[in-house]
Amino acid sequence: MAGSKERVRVAGRELTLTNLDKIIYPETGTTKADVLAYYAAVAHVLIPAAANRPATRKRWVNGVGTADKPGEVFFQKDLEDSAPGWLPRAEITHKERTITYPLVNDPATLAWFGQINSLEIHVPQWQVDSHGNALNPDRLVLDLDPGQGAGLAECREVALLARAILQDVGLDPVPVTSGSKGIHLYAALDRTQTSEQISAFAKELARALEADHPDLAVSDMKKTLRTGKVLVDWSQNSAAKTTVVPYSLRGRPTPLVAAPRTWREIGSASLKHLDYREVMRRVRDGKDPFAAVVNASGGTPDADGASRDSNPRLAKYRSMRDPAATPEPFTGAGGSGDSFVIQEHHASRLHYDFRLEHDGVLVSWALPKGVPETGGRNHLAVQTEDHPLDYATFEGTIPKGEYGAGEVTIWDHGTYELHKWINGKEVIATLTGSEGGGLGGTRKFALIHTGRGKGGDAEGQWLIHLMDQEQKGGRRRPAAGAGGPRQDAAPRDGAAAASRAQEEGPRAAAPSGGEPAVDPLDFRPMMATSGDTADLQGSDWRYELKWDGVRAVLVADRDRIRIFSRNGNDVTRTYPELADRKCWPEQPFVADGEIIAPGPGGRPDFGLLQGRMKLTRPADVAKAQAAVPVRLLLFDLLYDGGTDLRRLGFSKRRARLEEFFGSAAFGQGCPVELSPVLPDKVEHILESARELGLEGVMAKRTDSRYVSGQRTRTWIKLKVEQTQEVVVGGWRPGKGGRQDTVGSLLVGIPDGDKLQYVGRVGSGFSTRELAELRQTVDRLARKTSPFQDVPRPDSADAHWITPQLVGEVAYSEWTGPGRLRHPVWRGWRLDKGADEVVREG
């Protein structure tokens, strides 16, 4: 950040940073650029500690000054008019006035704070929901403040005593050296009690410490009583009080930080406050003790004691639905941060559900009159309960008698650009829909809370306004009540056939020759999301082994079989043994599966498969067929004999697949088999996969529809070994025996229009790969780095390439700065494009 002014992009937001060389901490020479760099480095740990909490700021416009001459400080609550419109905020009504507070929910907000010298960030122990309402506190805090003649040593003693009491009542506190004088103790709560109840408990705890240790602790704030003692300040649990957020800088003469610590550190005789450089190093090394508080579950348990979801904002959603009775999702995970979905909902009355991803949930409105098509007429929007993120891919029938009973389909989905969001008051966003979606392209909407309504419904009354009246092309499906019913296929003969047709959905249109028309681009594969066994709570799942190969979608008419890779490339010539028409039933179909190359022990060998993936010349393919035979493991049937099966749940599609595979027409001796569905418990299957050296387990929800081209939470991949797809953006020369080839590849993961650097990988390459690698990277050479940021030691002798090659690595863990620890090369992913790579887990 050298220089005095710079235009930067942070988390998709444009900011102008000025006076970067300005001294903020004179005693250490720490500049505004240093402050901004610190907040950028710790954003991923600070934001979870501050998110959705109204933030009060302490600003030192001209710097903090010195111990002898402190700088002027402003304690600021209300968000200034000059704040960017995209900055998240919430309006809180106090006794005398309503204040608009910023919410520290993204790195761009932190950068803006640094730009205006808001060094300290203070938040309450409660959050707000998407309606702007305050929730019950999710954490307790004790501020251990040493009086004159006492210091950190005395605070440490009180902290250890308080820890024992808190543990006795089932709370596990995390200490934070405040960066000022004392220690803060935080403990996670389940939100079942109010701020008043938590304050009363904290007050009794403080009095108990004072009674048992009168020479050390005091609960009364009178300064005359605090000499040589530690004040156990319980009052910061009041709903009206705030505490400096963990990882915030402090406005002291030197840049100290409110730093989360381990209890081992607290017990050390050398305990001291940490400055920003020390905290940056800790975060870079992956140390985040406060994660224990952030990650503690506050969810509502199921009958078996397991928590379906820890997000309290979904409590109302969960309370209104029975996971055993409705196919709607309950996991609450997924999302990209800027997604939207509009769903057509044929309930008791047809309406449209308008949902924007925001702060980990889908904030939702029901539109009784549909989406407005002109700016001249606003439509009513009724805010409903927040929905889990995986509802964005939900299509299905909610059974009769359940809340919202009726058919739900996706009218349009895509991403949005946020212009303004005030919880419970106003939202302005530009939505970009999918090709052929109901929006017909890009539209800008404003949602405005009217403040009107009857009784308890007043909170939910909004208007939705189309801000851009120009129609920008593309087809548009009618709003609710604006057109006739959708045209489905003509009914088949017989009651059973009619019932099945209703269940399966429309048949494909047939050309003049009578054959169903199947477009391969319409059948892009559905993708799974990485997760763990905790993600499987509350739904019915089926399990298959995760095969270490490449995805294949087979599209067949009566004359030929075509094989398409995950990114839509035709790879039929590469695997001719799988495209033998005599191997397959004669009717047209579309099937999904995985191509594997069995190793000597029968286990799929991804490295071995690399020898087949690049081949297209018939002579090369014929030679490789003998050396590297492949097999296809089928796991889904998407289309069969003119009927699109994707609207069926997984269990019904699986039954059709087994019927399809078991038909007498299926060729004997062909290299095709079914991927078995395993009846064991998922923990046992994972253990078996680990023992066999397999990649992991695929969990598929029994009611999951097949959503082509989308990544969903209804399929979860549980990996035994941690792997990550990466995009290659550079390389470093080798040394010694590798001086004529590549020493290591510099790899990244796409982040918007940037490539986020995640590390370098230099091991795991075969001799053959090393021989080809130099020619490959030389062919793609470019002058500038494609990465967002690369540490100087890694970039010193780097050569850059156009970021279009995708590979896969195994690794031990992610480090604090978002780097792969100990990555090992597994091979190229020629079946995937760079824009498909996402961070796993």
N, C-alpha and C positions, 0 to 999 in steps of 0.2 A: 504493500500500500504506500509505496514511496510517492512523494509529491503532495501538493496541498489540495488537490481536487481530483475526484475520480468518479466516473459513472460505472456502477456495478450492477450485476443482476444477482439477487439473493433469493433462493427458493422461488424462482419465477417472477420476482418483483424487481422493478427498476428503481434504484436509489442513487441520488447524488451525494457523495461523501465529500465534505469540505474540511479545510484546516486540519488535514491529517497529521501534520507535523506539530500541532499545538501541544504544549506540555500540560498534561492534566494532573500529574503527581510530581511537583517540582523536586522533592527530595530524592526521587529515584530517576527523574528524567523520563518517566513513562508518558508516552504520547497518546493522542486520540487513536492513531493507527494501531497502537498496542492494545488499547481497550477494545477496539473493534475486532482485532485478531483473537483476543481472548474469548469474547462472547461468541464468535464464530466457532472456536474450538470446543466450547462446552455446551453449545446449543442443544445437542442431542441428549444431554443429561439434565440441563437446567429446565428446558421446556416441559418435560413430564412433571417436574416438581411445581411448576407454576401454571400449567394449562388450565384454562376455564376458571381462573380465579381473578377477580377484579384487582388490577395492579395499581398500587400507589407508588410514585417515584420520588426519589430525592435527586435533584439536579444541581450540579455545580457548573454553571455556565462558563465560568472563567477558571476552572480548575479547583482542586481541593485546597490549594495553598499549603502552608507549612504548619508545624506544631505551634510556632509563635504567632503566625498570622493566617488563621484559617480562611479559606475562600467562602464567598457568599453562597448559601445553599437555599434551594426552594423545595418545599414539600408539596408535590403536585398530585392531585387526584383527578380532576376533570381533564378529559382529553381535549387538547387545543384544536381550534378550527382548522389549523394548517396541517393536521395529521392526514396522512394518505387515506383515501376512501377505502382501500382494501384492508386496512388495519382492523383486526377483529376487536370487538368492543361489546360492552353490556351496559345497559342503563339500570342503575340501582336507585330506588326511591328511598331517601332518608326522611327523617321527621320534617325537615324544613324545605328540602329541595331534591331534585333528581340529578344524579351525577352520572356522566358517561365515562366509564373506566375502560382503559385498554386491557386486552387479554393477551398474555404472552403465550401465543399458541404456535408460533412459527419463527424460523431464523430471521426472516425479514423484519419482523417486529423488534427483535433483539438488536439488529443492525441499526434500525431507526432510533431506538433508545440510545445506542452509543453515539450516533451522529449528533443528537441534541444534548449529550452529556448527562443523560439520566443514568447515573452510575449504580445507585442502589434501587433494588426492586423489592417491594414489600407486598405480601399477599395474606389474605385470611386463611383459616383452616377449612374453608368450604368452597365449593364450586357453584357455578350457575349452570342451568340446563339450557336447552335451545330456545325455551320460551322466555328466558331472562329471569327465571325464578331461582332463588337461593336454595341449594340442597342442604341437607344435614351435614355436619363436619365429617370428613373422612380421615382426619388425623388429629391427634392431641399433641400439644407442644408445651414444654416447660422451659422457661428461660432462666438459666442459672447465672445470676448477675453478681459478681463479687463487689462487696463494699470496700471502702477505704481500708487498706491494710490486708486485704485478701487478694488472691489472684487465681490463676489457672489451677494451681495445685489444690486449693480448697474446692474449686468448682469440680475438679476430678473426683474428689472424695464424695461430694454430694451426688454427683452423677451416678457413681457406683451404688450408692445407697438407694437412689430413686429407681435405678434399674431393677434392683431386687424386688422392690414393691410392685413395680409394673409387671414384672414377670410372674409374680404371684397371682395377679388377676388376669393372666393370659395375654398380656401385651409385651411385645419385644421391641424395645426402643432402639433408635439409631442416633448416635451423638453427632453434633455438628459444632466444631469450634467456630464461634460467631464471626471471627475476623475483627471484633471490637474488643471485648474484655472477657466474656464468659463462654458458656457452652449452652447450646440448645439441645433438648432431647425431643425426638419425634417418635410417635407410635401410631401405626395405622389403625383406623376404626372401620366399623362395618356400616356406618351411616344410620344406625337404628336409633340414635339418641340425638337430641338437639344440642345446640351450642350451650344453652343454659345448663343442661344436665352434665355436659362434659366439663364446663367451667366449675360446677359444684364439686365434681369428683376431683379435679385438679387442685382445687382449694383445700379439700380434705387431705389430699396427699401431701401438700405443702405443709399443712399444720401438723401432720403426723411426723414429718421429718424434723420440724422445729421442736416438737415435744420430745422426740427421742434423742435429738442431737442439738440441744439449745446453744452450745458453744460454737456450732458450725453453721447451722441453717436458721433462716428467719423467713416468715411468710408475710410479714407486714412491710409495706413499702416505705415507711418513715425512715429517712436517712439516718436519723439519730440512733436507730436500732440496728443499723447494718454494719457498723464498724467492725472489721475483722471477720465478718460473716458473709455468707452467700445468700442472697435473696432468691427464693424459689418463686419466681413470678408466674403465677397460674393464670393471670388475667388475660393473657393473649389468646386464650380459648374463647373469649367473648366474640360474638358474631361481628361486633363493631371494631375489633382490634386486628392488627396485621403484624406479621413477623417478616424479617428479611428472608427472602427465599434462598434455599441452599444453592450454592454456586454463584450467588450475586457478589459483585465487587462491593467493597465498603469505601465510604468517603473519608478514610483516615489519611494521615500524612504519607503513608506508604500503601501500595495497592494490595491490601489484604483481602481475603475472600472468606465468606461463610462456607466453610469447607466440611462436607461429610467425612466422618472418620470411622475407623474400626475401633472396637472396644480394646483391642490389643494396643492400639496407639494411645487411647485414653489412659490406659494403665501405665504408660511409659513415663519415667521421671523427666524425660527430655521433651515432653509435650509442649508444643508452641503453636501459635497461629500460623497459617500458611499464606504466602503471597500468590499472586496470579500465575507466576511462572511455575511454581511448585504444583499448583492445582492442574495446570495444563499438562504437565508431565504425568501426573497421576491418571488423568482422564485418557491421555494418549495410550497409557499402558493398560487401559481397560478397567481401572478401579472406579467403582461407583457404589459406595456403601448405601447411598440413599435409595437405590433401586429396590431395596427390600421394603421400603415404605410405599413407593409408587406402585409396585407390583402386587402388594398384598390384596387379596380378594375381598371385595365388598359385596359380592353377588348374593342372590337369594338361592339357598340350596334346594336341590330336588329332594324327593322323599328318601332317596338313598344317601343323602348327605353331600352329594357332589354338586359343585356349582356349575350352572350352565354357562354363565358369563359374568365377568367381574365388573362390567360397565354399568354403573347405577342408572345411567340414562335409559337403559333398556328395561328397567324394572317394570314400568307400566306396560310395555309391550309383552313382557313375559307373563304378567299377571292376567292378561286378557286372553291368553291362548294356552291350550293344552298340547304339548309337543307330541303326545301319543295320538292325538285326534286330528291334527292338521299337518299338511306337508310343508308348511311355511318354515323357513330356516330359523335356527336359534343360536348358531355359533357366534355370530356377531363379528367375525374376523374378515379380513380381506381389504379391498379398497385401494385406490390410488391417490387419494387426497383431493381429487377434483372431478370425481365422477358424478353423473346424474342418471336417473332413469325416470321415465314417465310410463306408467302402467295403465292399461285399460282394464277396468274392474267391473265386471257384470255381477254386482251384488243385488240387493233388493231393488236398487236403482243404479243404472249405468252411470259411472263417474270415472274420472281419471285421477290417478295418484301421482303427484309431482314430488320427487324426492331428490334432494341435494346432499352429497356427502359433505359432512362438516364435523370436525372434532371427533372422529371415530364412530359416527352414527350416520344414518340417513335421516335428515330432518325432513319431515313429510307434511304435505298439504293435500287435502282432497278437493278436487275441482268439479263441482256438480254439473257445471255447464261446459266442461272441457277446457282445452287450452285456447286462449283468445287468438284469433287469426288476424285481427286488425287492432290498431292502436286507438280506435275511436270508441271501443266498448270494453270496459273492464269486466272481469269475471270474478265471482266469489271464490275465495280460497279459504278452507277451514283447516287450521293447523291441527294435526293429529299427533299421536304418540311417535316418538323417535323409533326408527326401525333398524335392525342390524344390517351391517354393510352387505352381507351376502344376499339380502333381499333384492339387490340390484339385478340379479340374474334369475329371480324367481318367476316362473310361469307354472300355473297349475290350478287345480280346482280345490277351493276351500270347502270342506264338507258342509252339508246342510246342518243347521243347528250350532255351528261354530261362528265365532265373531268374524264378520266380513264374508260370510258364506257366498260362494260364487266363483266364476272363472276369472283368472288373472292372466293377462298376456302383456308382453312388452310392446308398447307403442313406439317408443324411441329410447335410445340410450347413447351416452357419449361422455364428453368432458365439458367443463365449464370454466370460464374466467370470472373470478370474483371481483366486483368493483366496490361493494359495500355490504357489510353484514353487522347489524345491531341486533343482538339476540332479543327476540320477542317484539321487535319494532319494524325493522326494514331490511330487505335483502335486494341487492341489484346484481345481476349476473348475466353473462353472455353464454348461451348454451350452443354447443356444436354437436348436432346429432349424427347418427350413422347414415351411411348411404341407403337411400330408400326409406328412411325412417319418417315418422309422422311430422316432425318439425320441418322437413324439407330443406335442411341446411342449418344455418346459424341464425339464432334469434336472441335478442336481448330483452330480458324481463325484469320488472320490478315487482316485488311482493311488499305490500304495505299493510301494517296492522291498523285496523280501523278504530279500535277502542270501543266498538259498539257490539251489542249482542245481548242476549237475555241470560240473566243468572250466571251460572257457571260456564256458559258457552262464550262469554264475552272475550275471554283470553284467546280463543281460537279464530276469531273473525278477522279475515284479511281480504285484500283485493289483489288480483294479479293483473298486471298491465303489460302489454306488448309495447316496448319502447321503439322498436324499429318497424315502421309500417310497410316498408318496401318488401315485397315478396321476392326472394332471391333464388327462385327456381327449385327444381326437385319436386317430387310428388308429395302430396299431403293427404293423409287419411283424415276422414271427417271427425270433427269433434263430437262429443256425446250428443246424440239426438239429431245430428246434422245429416245423416244419411241412412241408407238401408242396411240390412244385415250383410255380413261378409259372405261371399259365395263359396260354399264348400262343394265337395264332389257329389255327383249324383249317387243316390243310395244303391247298394247292391241288393240282389235277390236274397230273400230269406231273412227271418228275424235275427238269427245269429250273426249273419254277415252285416246286417244293419247296425247291430250293437257294436260289433267290432270296428266298423267304419267310424262310428261316433267316437269310439275310444281312441282310435289311431290318428284321426284327423284327415285332411284332404289328401287325395291322390295327386300325383304329378300330372301335369298336362301332357297329352300325347300328341306327337306330330302325326302327319298324314299316314306314315307307315304303320302306325299302331304301337310303336315302341315308346315307353315313357322317356321323356327328355330329362337327363340328369346332368347338371352342370357341376363339375368337380369343385368349382370355387364356392358353391353353396354348401359344401360338405367339409369345410376346414375342420381339423380335429378340435375337440373340446380339451381344455388343459386343466390340470390340477394345481392346487395351491399347497405349498409346503406347510406342514404342521406337526403336531404331536398328538399323543393319545388323549390329552385334555380337550382337544378340539372335537372329539367324537361324542361328547356328552349330549344327552337329550334327543338323539335320533337313532334310527335303525340303520346299520351299515353292513355291507358285505366286503370281504377282503380277498385280494389277489396279491401274488408276489409282484414286485416291481422289477420288470425285466430290463437288463442293461443293454439296450439296443437302440434302434432308431424307429420312430413312429412311421406308420404306413397306412394310408387310406386307399382301399381298393375299390375302383369304380368299374362296374361290369355292365356291358350290354350283352346281347345274345351272341356277338361275334368275337369279342375280345375283352381282356382284362387290362386295365391301366392302373399303375401304382403311383401314388403321389406322396411326396414327403410332407412333413409338417408345414413347410413354408410354401407348399403348392407346386413344387417342381416335379415334373414327370420323370420318375426314376425306373420306369418299366424295363428299359434296356439293361439296367444294372442288375436286376434280379429276375431273369427270364424264367427260372424254375418256378417262381411264384405266379407267373402270368400265363401259365399253360391253361388254356380254356377248358381242356378235358378234366382238369382237377376240380372244377367247380360246378355247382348246379347251373342249369341252363338259363334260369330266369335272370333278368337284370337285378343288380343289388349294389349296395355300398356297404363295406365293412371296414372296421377300424382294428388295428393290431400293432404289434411290435415285431420288427425283423431283428433276429439275433444270430450270432455266429457262435455255436457251442465250442468250448475249448476241449482239451483232452479229457477232462473229467466230466464233461457234459454241462458245466456251468457257463452261462453266457460270458463271452470275452469281448468287451468293447474294443480293446486294442486290436484284436484279430479282425473284427468287423471293419476297421479302418482300411484294410486291404481290399475291401469290396466297394466301399462307398464312393470312391473317385472314378471307378471304371465305367466306360460307356462303349468302347470299341468292342465289337463282337469277339474278336480273337482274344483280347485281354480278358473279357468276361468269361469265355469258355474255359480258359486256362485257370482262372481263379475259382470257378465253380468246383473244380476237383480239389483244389488246395484249401479253399475256405467255403465249405457248404453253409448255407443259411437255412433258417426255419422261420416260419411266421406263426406267431402266437396271437390268435384272434381273441378279442375281448369285447367287441360291440358290433351290433348290426344296426345300421342307420336307415336302410332303405331295402325293401324286399318286394320284388314283383310288382312295382308300381305304387307301393305305399310307403310314405315317409313315416318312419317309426320314432323320430326324435322326440315327439311329444309324449311318448310313453315313459313311465318311470323305469329306472334301471332294471328292476326285477322282471318286469314284463319284457323288456328288450332282451334280457339275458335268456328268458325262456324261448323267445323267437330265435335267438342265435343258436341255442342248443338244438332246436328243431331243424334249423337250417343246416347246421353242421352234421347232424345225424341222418340227413336224408340219404336215400340210396344213390342219389345222383352224385354225391360227393366222391371224388376220385380217391381210390385206395393207393397208398404208397406215396402220396404227395407230401411235400415238406410243410404241412400246415397242421396245427393242432389248436385246441382251445386252451386259453389261459384259465387254469382251474380256479373256481371260487372255493375258498378254504373255510371249513366250518369252525375252526378252533378260535379261542380268544385271541384278540389282536396281540396281546403281550407275548403269547406263546409263538405266534407266527413270526413276530419280530425276532425273538430269540433264535428260532430256526433259521431265519434269513441270515442272521449274524453268524451262526455256526457254519452255514453253507457258503458264506462269502458272497451273498447276493446283495443287491443294492438297497432293498427295503420292501415296504408293503404299500399297496394302493388300497385306500378305503373309499368306498363309493356308497353314497346314501341310497337306500333302496328306492326312494321316490324321485331320484334325481333325473330330470330330463336331460337330453343331450343338447347342449348349447354350443353350436358350431362356432369356432374361432374365438371363444371366450375362455378366460381363466376363472374358475368358480371355486366356491368353498363346499360344494356338494361332492367333489372329489378331492380327497386329501392324500398327499404323498408323505409317507413316514419313512425317512431315510435312516439306514443303519450307519452309513458313512456319509459325512457331510461333503456335498459336491456343489459346485457353482459354475454356471455357464458364464463366460467372459468374452469380451470383445478385445481383440489385439489391436493396440494403437501405437506400438513402438517395440524396439528391441535394443539390446546392448551387446557389443561384440564379445566373443568368447576369449578365453585365455588358455594357455597350455595346449592340450590336445584338441581344443575346440576353437582355436584362434582363427580358423578359416570359416567358421560358421557362426551360429548364434549362441551367446552365453546365456541370455535370459530374455523372455518376452515381457513387455510391460502391458498390463491388461487393465480393463475397466468395465464399468457397467453403465449403460445409458441412463442419464438423469435429465429429462427434458431434451433440450437441444445440445446438451453437453455430455461429455464422457467422463464419469467420475472415476478417478484413478483408485484402484484397489490393491495394487501391489505388482510384484514381478515374480515370475516363475521360471526356474532354471533346471528343474529336475523332472524326471519321468519321461523324457523323450527317448524314443528308440533310435538306434543307429540310422535306420532308414529315414525317420522323420528329420533327424539332424542334417542328413545329406540333402534333403529337399528344402529345408527351412530357409536357407539363405536366398535361394532363387525366389521363393515365395514372397519374402518380405522386400527384396529388392524390386520386385515387379510393382509393388504398391507404394513405393517411397514417396514421401512428401516433405516439404521444408519445415512446416510448423507442427507443434504438438496438438493432437486432437483432444487432449485431456484438460479437465478443469483445473487440476492442480497436481503437480508431481514434485515430491521432495527433491531438493538439489542433489543429494547423493545418488538418487536414481536417475536423474535427468542429465548428469554431467557429461556422459559419453553416449547418450541415447541417440538412436536414429528413429525418425517418426514414419509411420505408414498410414495410409487411408484406413479408417476403422470399419472394415467390412467382414473380416474373418472372425468366426465364432469358434471357441474351443471350450473345453470343460476341464476343471481342476478339482482335485480333492484338497481339503484343508482341515486344520485342527480347530480353528475358531476365528471369529472376527475380533479385531483389536478395537480399542476406543476410537481412534481416528477413522475407522471404517476401512481397515486394511485386512487382507487375508493373511493369517498366520500359517507359515509352513505350507504354502500351496505346492501341489505336485501335479504335473500335467497328466491328463487322462486321454486326451485325443481331440481331434477336430470334430465340430458339429456342423457338417456340411448340409444337414437337413434344416438348419435354422438360420434366420437372418439376424443381423445385429439389432434391429429394432424389436426383436422378440425377447431379448435377454432382459431378465429382471432379477433383482436380488432375492435369493431364496431365504426363507425363514424370517 
